[in-house]
Amino acid sequence: MRASQPPLREYLAQIDERKVVRVPGVAVFMVGDPETTPPAMVHNVKHNKVLHEKVIVLTILTEEIPTVEKSRRLKTEIIRDRFYRVEAHYGFMETPDVIALMGLIKETGLNFEISEITFFVGRETLVASERPGMAIWREHLFAFMAKNAHRATQFFNIPADQVIEVGMQVEL
């Protein structure tokens, strides 16, 4: 999946060229790699043809230490006008809490109301395929385990009434 996603800065330049309509509010797109474009953002723009007025691309990283000091928790960057990249660092003994994280982000000077936020989360359905790579039985097992894993909204403590899940099918 990561290989098929364009670098974030390239994608934002394409959005500028296409003059995508901006709607009121704040969108938080979660992504594992802060340099790539969140798949949920790509699909939202492709199908809904809009982006929110403020966009936060959020990556939550787990460090190889038990806890991370509050002073080292956030790394924020303004990518371009009304686009922000946030990396949140947690220790392996900590449980990420996205709502608490939004409060920390507000402290950095980004002005928004937490009730205005829409969280976009990708929901991938893994499908076994005949393509070379893993043995087919392993693909089926992996897809089964992924289907039964906790949802990101549950793990990251994201309020269910503020989430839009963007579904995609991914061939293994």
DRENPA-3360 file (N, C-alpha, C; in nm, 2 decimals, always signed):
BEGIN
1 = MRASQPPL = +0.08/-0.12/+0.00/+0.00/+0.00/+0.00/+0.09/+0.13/+0.00 ~ +0.19/+0.12/+0.08/+0.28/+0.24/+0.09/+0.34/+0.28/-0.04 ~ +0.38/+0.17/-0.12/+0.44/+0.20/-0.25/+0.35/+0.27/-0.34 ~ +0.22/+0.25/-0.33/+0.12/+0.30/-0.42/+0.07/+0.44/-0.38 ~ +0.11/+0.49/-0.27/+0.07/+0.62/-0.22/+0.18/+0.73/-0.26 ~ +0.13/+0.84/-0.32/+0.23/+0.94/-0.36/+0.29/+1.01/-0.24 ~ +0.41/+1.07/-0.25/+0.46/+1.15/-0.14/+0.36/+1.27/-0.11 ~ +0.35/+1.30/+0.02/+0.25/+1.40/+0.06/+0.27/+1.54/-0.01;
9 = REYLAQID = +0.39/+1.59/-0.02/+0.41/+1.72/-0.08/+0.37/+1.72/-0.23 ~ +0.40/+1.61/-0.30/+0.36/+1.60/-0.44/+0.21/+1.60/-0.45 ~ +0.14/+1.53/-0.37/+0.00/+1.52/-0.37/-0.07/+1.65/-0.34 ~ -0.01/+1.73/-0.25/-0.07/+1.86/-0.21/-0.05/+1.96/-0.33 ~ +0.06/+1.94/-0.40/+0.08/+2.03/-0.52/-0.03/+2.00/-0.62 ~ -0.06/+1.87/-0.64/-0.17/+1.83/-0.73/-0.30/+1.89/-0.69 ~ -0.33/+1.89/-0.56/-0.45/+1.95/-0.51/-0.46/+2.09/-0.54 ~ -0.35/+2.16/-0.52/-0.34/+2.31/-0.55/-0.38/+2.33/-0.70;
17 = ERKVVRVP = -0.32/+2.25/-0.79/-0.35/+2.26/-0.93/-0.50/+2.24/-0.96 ~ -0.56/+2.14/-0.90/-0.70/+2.11/-0.92/-0.80/+2.20/-0.85 ~ -0.75/+2.28/-0.77/-0.83/+2.38/-0.69/-0.95/+2.30/-0.62 ~ -0.92/+2.21/-0.54/-1.02/+2.13/-0.46/-1.09/+2.23/-0.37 ~ -1.22/+2.21/-0.36/-1.31/+2.29/-0.28/-1.28/+2.26/-0.13 ~ -1.27/+2.37/-0.05/-1.25/+2.36/+0.09/-1.38/+2.38/+0.17 ~ -1.41/+2.30/+0.26/-1.53/+2.31/+0.34/-1.49/+2.34/+0.49 ~ -1.58/+2.40/+0.57/-1.55/+2.44/+0.70/-1.52/+2.32/+0.79;
25 = GVAVFMVG = -1.43/+2.34/+0.89/-1.40/+2.24/+0.99/-1.25/+2.19/+0.98 ~ -1.22/+2.09/+1.06/-1.09/+2.04/+1.07/-1.10/+1.89/+1.03 ~ -1.01/+1.84/+0.94/-1.00/+1.70/+0.91/-0.87/+1.65/+0.96 ~ -0.87/+1.53/+1.03/-0.75/+1.47/+1.07/-0.74/+1.34/+1.00 ~ -0.63/+1.32/+0.92/-0.61/+1.20/+0.84/-0.49/+1.13/+0.91 ~ -0.52/+1.00/+0.95/-0.41/+0.93/+1.01/-0.34/+0.85/+0.91 ~ -0.20/+0.84/+0.93/-0.12/+0.76/+0.83/+0.00/+0.71/+0.91 ~ +0.05/+0.59/+0.87/+0.16/+0.53/+0.94/+0.30/+0.60/+0.90;
33 = DPETTPPA = +0.31/+0.64/+0.78/+0.43/+0.71/+0.73/+0.41/+0.85/+0.71 ~ +0.47/+0.94/+0.78/+0.44/+1.09/+0.77/+0.48/+1.15/+0.63 ~ +0.56/+1.08/+0.55/+0.60/+1.13/+0.42/+0.50/+1.10/+0.31 ~ +0.41/+1.00/+0.34/+0.32/+0.96/+0.23/+0.18/+1.02/+0.25 ~ +0.11/+1.02/+0.15/-0.03/+1.07/+0.15/-0.12/+0.97/+0.21 ~ -0.20/+1.01/+0.31/-0.30/+0.91/+0.37/-0.39/+0.86/+0.26 ~ -0.41/+0.73/+0.25/-0.50/+0.67/+0.15/-0.64/+0.73/+0.17 ~ -0.69/+0.75/+0.29/-0.82/+0.81/+0.32/-0.83/+0.95/+0.25;
41 = MVHNVKHN = -0.73/+1.02/+0.25/-0.73/+1.16/+0.19/-0.74/+1.15/+0.04 ~ -0.67/+1.06/-0.02/-0.67/+1.04/-0.16/-0.82/+1.00/-0.20 ~ -0.87/+0.90/-0.13/-1.01/+0.85/-0.17/-1.12/+0.96/-0.14 ~ -1.10/+1.04/-0.03/-1.19/+1.14/+0.00/-1.19/+1.25/-0.11 ~ -1.08/+1.29/-0.15/-1.07/+1.39/-0.26/-1.12/+1.33/-0.39 ~ -1.09/+1.21/-0.42/-1.13/+1.15/-0.54/-1.28/+1.13/-0.55 ~ -1.34/+1.09/-0.44/-1.49/+1.06/-0.45/-1.58/+1.18/-0.40 ~ -1.53/+1.26/-0.30/-1.61/+1.37/-0.25/-1.57/+1.50/-0.31;
49 = KVLHEKVI = -1.45/+1.51/-0.36/-1.40/+1.63/-0.43/-1.39/+1.75/-0.34 ~ -1.37/+1.72/-0.21/-1.35/+1.83/-0.11/-1.24/+1.80/-0.01 ~ -1.19/+1.90/+0.06/-1.11/+1.89/+0.17/-1.16/+1.99/+0.28 ~ -1.13/+1.97/+0.40/-1.17/+2.06/+0.51/-1.08/+2.18/+0.50 ~ -1.13/+2.29/+0.57/-1.06/+2.41/+0.57/-0.92/+2.40/+0.63 ~ -0.91/+2.32/+0.74/-0.78/+2.28/+0.80/-0.76/+2.13/+0.79 ~ -0.64/+2.09/+0.76/-0.61/+1.95/+0.74/-0.49/+1.91/+0.83 ~ -0.50/+1.81/+0.91/-0.39/+1.76/+0.99/-0.36/+1.62/+0.95;
57 = VLTILTEE = -0.24/+1.60/+0.91/-0.20/+1.46/+0.88/-0.12/+1.41/+1.00 ~ -0.18/+1.31/+1.07/-0.13/+1.26/+1.20/-0.07/+1.13/+1.19 ~ +0.05/+1.12/+1.24/+0.12/+0.99/+1.25/+0.15/+0.97/+1.40 ~ +0.12/+0.85/+1.45/+0.15/+0.81/+1.58/+0.26/+0.71/+1.58 ~ +0.37/+0.74/+1.64/+0.49/+0.65/+1.64/+0.52/+0.60/+1.78 ~ +0.55/+0.47/+1.79/+0.59/+0.41/+1.92/+0.74/+0.40/+1.93 ~ +0.80/+0.46/+2.03/+0.94/+0.46/+2.06/+0.98/+0.33/+2.13 ~ +1.11/+0.31/+2.13/+1.16/+0.19/+2.20/+1.20/+0.22/+2.34;
65 = IPTVEKSR = +1.12/+0.31/+2.41/+1.14/+0.34/+2.55/+1.00/+0.33/+2.61 ~ +1.00/+0.31/+2.74/+0.87/+0.29/+2.81/+0.77/+0.41/+2.80 ~ +0.82/+0.53/+2.82/+0.74/+0.65/+2.81/+0.81/+0.76/+2.75 ~ +0.74/+0.85/+2.69/+0.79/+0.97/+2.62/+0.75/+1.09/+2.70 ~ +0.85/+1.18/+2.74/+0.81/+1.30/+2.81/+0.72/+1.39/+2.73 ~ +0.63/+1.46/+2.80/+0.53/+1.54/+2.73/+0.60/+1.65/+2.64 ~ +0.72/+1.69/+2.68/+0.79/+1.79/+2.60/+0.84/+1.74/+2.47 ~ +0.85/+1.60/+2.46/+0.89/+1.54/+2.33/+0.78/+1.47/+2.26;
73 = RLKTEIIR = +0.65/+1.48/+2.31/+0.54/+1.41/+2.25/+0.51/+1.45/+2.11 ~ +0.51/+1.58/+2.08/+0.47/+1.63/+1.95/+0.58/+1.69/+1.87 ~ +0.57/+1.66/+1.74/+0.65/+1.73/+1.64/+0.55/+1.79/+1.54 ~ +0.54/+1.92/+1.53/+0.44/+1.97/+1.43/+0.51/+2.05/+1.32 ~ +0.45/+2.05/+1.21/+0.51/+2.12/+1.09/+0.39/+2.17/+1.01 ~ +0.41/+2.30/+0.96/+0.31/+2.35/+0.87/+0.37/+2.32/+0.73 ~ +0.29/+2.23/+0.66/+0.34/+2.19/+0.52/+0.31/+2.30/+0.42 ~ +0.20/+2.36/+0.43/+0.16/+2.47/+0.35/+0.03/+2.53/+0.41;
81 = DRFYRVEA = -0.02/+2.63/+0.35/-0.14/+2.70/+0.41/-0.25/+2.60/+0.45 ~ -0.28/+2.60/+0.57/-0.39/+2.52/+0.63/-0.37/+2.37/+0.62 ~ -0.24/+2.32/+0.60/-0.21/+2.18/+0.60/-0.10/+2.16/+0.70 ~ -0.12/+2.07/+0.80/-0.03/+2.05/+0.91/+0.01/+1.90/+0.91 ~ +0.14/+1.88/+0.95/+0.18/+1.74/+0.97/+0.22/+1.73/+1.12 ~ +0.16/+1.63/+1.19/+0.19/+1.61/+1.33/+0.24/+1.47/+1.35 ~ +0.35/+1.46/+1.42/+0.40/+1.33/+1.46/+0.38/+1.32/+1.61 ~ +0.32/+1.22/+1.66/+0.30/+1.21/+1.81/+0.38/+1.08/+1.85;
89 = HYGFMETP = +0.47/+1.10/+1.95/+0.56/+1.00/+1.99/+0.51/+0.94/+2.13 ~ +0.50/+0.81/+2.14/+0.46/+0.74/+2.26/+0.56/+0.64/+2.29 ~ +0.57/+0.60/+2.42/+0.66/+0.49/+2.46/+0.58/+0.36/+2.44 ~ +0.65/+0.25/+2.45/+0.58/+0.12/+2.43/+0.49/+0.08/+2.54 ~ +0.50/+0.15/+2.66/+0.41/+0.12/+2.77/+0.29/+0.22/+2.77 ~ +0.29/+0.31/+2.68/+0.18/+0.41/+2.68/+0.07/+0.37/+2.58 ~ -0.05/+0.42/+2.60/-0.16/+0.40/+2.51/-0.19/+0.53/+2.45 ~ -0.19/+0.54/+2.32/-0.22/+0.67/+2.25/-0.36/+0.71/+2.28;
97 = DVIALMGL = -0.38/+0.84/+2.30/-0.52/+0.90/+2.32/-0.53/+1.02/+2.23 ~ -0.60/+1.00/+2.12/-0.60/+1.11/+2.02/-0.68/+1.23/+2.07 ~ -0.78/+1.22/+2.15/-0.85/+1.34/+2.20/-0.76/+1.42/+2.29 ~ -0.68/+1.35/+2.38/-0.58/+1.43/+2.46/-0.48/+1.49/+2.37 ~ -0.44/+1.42/+2.26/-0.34/+1.47/+2.17/-0.39/+1.60/+2.10 ~ -0.52/+1.60/+2.07/-0.58/+1.72/+2.00/-0.57/+1.84/+2.10 ~ -0.58/+1.82/+2.23/-0.56/+1.93/+2.32/-0.42/+1.98/+2.32 ~ -0.32/+1.89/+2.31/-0.18/+1.93/+2.30/-0.15/+2.01/+2.17;
105 = IKETGLNF = -0.22/+1.96/+2.07/-0.20/+2.03/+1.94/-0.25/+2.17/+1.95 ~ -0.37/+2.19/+2.01/-0.42/+2.33/+2.03/-0.33/+2.42/+2.11 ~ -0.25/+2.36/+2.20/-0.16/+2.44/+2.28/-0.04/+2.49/+2.20 ~ -0.02/+2.43/+2.08/+0.09/+2.47/+1.99/+0.05/+2.60/+1.91 ~ -0.08/+2.63/+1.92/-0.12/+2.75/+1.85/-0.22/+2.73/+1.74 ~ -0.25/+2.60/+1.70/-0.34/+2.57/+1.60/-0.48/+2.59/+1.66 ~ -0.56/+2.68/+1.60/-0.69/+2.71/+1.66/-0.80/+2.63/+1.60 ~ -0.87/+2.55/+1.68/-0.99/+2.47/+1.64/-1.06/+2.43/+1.76;
113 = EISEITFF = -1.18/+2.39/+1.74/-1.27/+2.33/+1.84/-1.26/+2.18/+1.82 ~ -1.24/+2.10/+1.92/-1.24/+1.96/+1.91/-1.37/+1.90/+1.85 ~ -1.48/+1.97/+1.88/-1.61/+1.92/+1.83/-1.62/+1.94/+1.68 ~ -1.53/+2.02/+1.62/-1.53/+2.05/+1.47/-1.45/+1.95/+1.39 ~ -1.38/+1.86/+1.46/-1.29/+1.77/+1.39/-1.36/+1.65/+1.34 ~ -1.33/+1.61/+1.21/-1.37/+1.49/+1.15/-1.24/+1.41/+1.13 ~ -1.24/+1.29/+1.19/-1.13/+1.20/+1.18/-1.15/+1.10/+1.06 ~ -1.06/+1.10/+0.97/-1.07/+1.01/+0.86/-0.97/+0.89/+0.88;
121 = VGRETLVA = -1.03/+0.77/+0.88/-0.95/+0.65/+0.91/-0.97/+0.55/+0.80 ~ -0.86/+0.50/+0.75/-0.87/+0.40/+0.64/-0.91/+0.27/+0.70 ~ -1.00/+0.20/+0.63/-1.04/+0.06/+0.67/-1.01/-0.03/+0.55 ~ -0.90/-0.10/+0.56/-0.86/-0.19/+0.45/-0.92/-0.33/+0.47 ~ -0.97/-0.38/+0.36/-1.01/-0.52/+0.35/-0.91/-0.59/+0.27 ~ -0.84/-0.68/+0.34/-0.73/-0.76/+0.27/-0.79/-0.88/+0.20 ~ -0.75/-0.89/+0.07/-0.80/-1.00/-0.01/-0.68/-1.08/-0.06 ~ -0.69/-1.21/-0.04/-0.59/-1.30/-0.09/-0.59/-1.31/-0.24;
129 = SERPGMAI = -0.47/-1.32/-0.30/-0.47/-1.32/-0.45/-0.36/-1.42/-0.49 ~ -0.36/-1.45/-0.62/-0.27/-1.54/-0.68/-0.14/-1.48/-0.72 ~ -0.12/-1.35/-0.69/+0.00/-1.28/-0.72/+0.12/-1.34/-0.65 ~ +0.24/-1.34/-0.71/+0.35/-1.40/-0.64/+0.38/-1.32/-0.51 ~ +0.43/-1.40/-0.41/+0.46/-1.34/-0.28/+0.44/-1.44/-0.17 ~ +0.35/-1.42/-0.08/+0.32/-1.51/+0.02/+0.25/-1.63/-0.03 ~ +0.26/-1.74/+0.04/+0.18/-1.86/+0.01/+0.03/-1.82/+0.03 ~ -0.06/-1.88/-0.05/-0.20/-1.84/-0.05/-0.26/-1.87/+0.09;
137 = WREHLFAF = -0.22/-1.98/+0.16/-0.27/-2.00/+0.29/-0.23/-1.90/+0.39 ~ -0.11/-1.84/+0.37/-0.06/-1.74/+0.46/-0.14/-1.61/+0.44 ~ -0.17/-1.58/+0.31/-0.25/-1.46/+0.28/-0.39/-1.47/+0.34 ~ -0.45/-1.59/+0.33/-0.58/-1.61/+0.40/-0.57/-1.59/+0.55 ~ -0.47/-1.65/+0.61/-0.45/-1.63/+0.75/-0.43/-1.49/+0.79 ~ -0.34/-1.42/+0.72/-0.32/-1.28/+0.74/-0.44/-1.19/+0.73 ~ -0.52/-1.22/+0.62/-0.64/-1.14/+0.60/-0.74/-1.17/+0.72 ~ -0.75/-1.29/+0.76/-0.84/-1.33/+0.87/-0.80/-1.25/+1.00;
145 = MAKNAHRA = -0.67/-1.25/+1.03/-0.62/-1.19/+1.15/-0.64/-1.04/+1.14 ~ -0.62/-0.98/+1.03/-0.64/-0.83/+1.01/-0.79/-0.80/+1.03 ~ -0.88/-0.88/+0.98/-1.02/-0.86/+1.00/-1.06/-0.86/+1.14 ~ -1.00/-0.94/+1.22/-1.03/-0.95/+1.36/-0.95/-0.86/+1.46 ~ -0.87/-0.78/+1.41/-0.79/-0.69/+1.49/-0.88/-0.57/+1.54 ~ -0.84/-0.51/+1.65/-0.91/-0.39/+1.70/-0.91/-0.28/+1.59 ~ -1.02/-0.21/+1.59/-1.03/-0.10/+1.50/-0.94/+0.02/+1.55 ~ -0.89/+0.10/+1.46/-0.80/+0.21/+1.50/-0.88/+0.30/+1.59;
153 = TQFFNIPA = -1.01/+0.32/+1.56/-1.08/+0.42/+1.64/-1.08/+0.37/+1.79 ~ -1.09/+0.25/+1.81/-1.09/+0.19/+1.95/-0.96/+0.21/+2.01 ~ -0.85/+0.17/+1.94/-0.72/+0.17/+2.00/-0.67/+0.31/+2.03 ~ -0.70/+0.41/+1.94/-0.65/+0.54/+1.96/-0.75/+0.63/+2.03 ~ -0.86/+0.58/+2.09/-0.96/+0.65/+2.16/-1.01/+0.77/+2.08 ~ -1.06/+0.74/+1.96/-1.12/+0.84/+1.88/-1.27/+0.83/+1.89 ~ -1.34/+0.94/+1.92/-1.49/+0.94/+1.94/-1.56/+0.89/+1.81 ~ -1.64/+0.78/+1.83/-1.70/+0.72/+1.71/-1.79/+0.81/+1.63;
161 = DQVIEVGM = -1.85/+0.91/+1.70/-1.94/+1.00/+1.63/-1.87/+1.11/+1.55 ~ -1.73/+1.11/+1.55/-1.65/+1.20/+1.47/-1.56/+1.13/+1.37 ~ -1.59/+1.01/+1.34/-1.51/+0.93/+1.25/-1.58/+0.90/+1.12 ~ -1.50/+0.91/+1.01/-1.55/+0.86/+0.88/-1.44/+0.76/+0.84 ~ -1.49/+0.63/+0.82/-1.40/+0.53/+0.78/-1.41/+0.52/+0.63 ~ -1.29/+0.52/+0.56/-1.29/+0.51/+0.42/-1.24/+0.37/+0.39 ~ -1.33/+0.29/+0.32/-1.29/+0.15/+0.30/-1.22/+0.13/+0.16 ~ -1.12/+0.04/+0.16/-1.05/+0.01/+0.04/-1.02/-0.14/+0.05;
169 = QVEL = -1.02/-0.20/-0.07/-0.97/-0.34/-0.08/-0.83/-0.35/-0.13 ~ -0.75/-0.43/-0.06/-0.61/-0.44/-0.09/-0.58/-0.58/-0.12 ~ -0.52/-0.61/-0.24/-0.48/-0.75/-0.27/-0.35/-0.78/-0.21 ~ -0.34/-0.89/-0.15/-0.21/-0.94/-0.09/-0.12/-1.00/-0.20;
% end
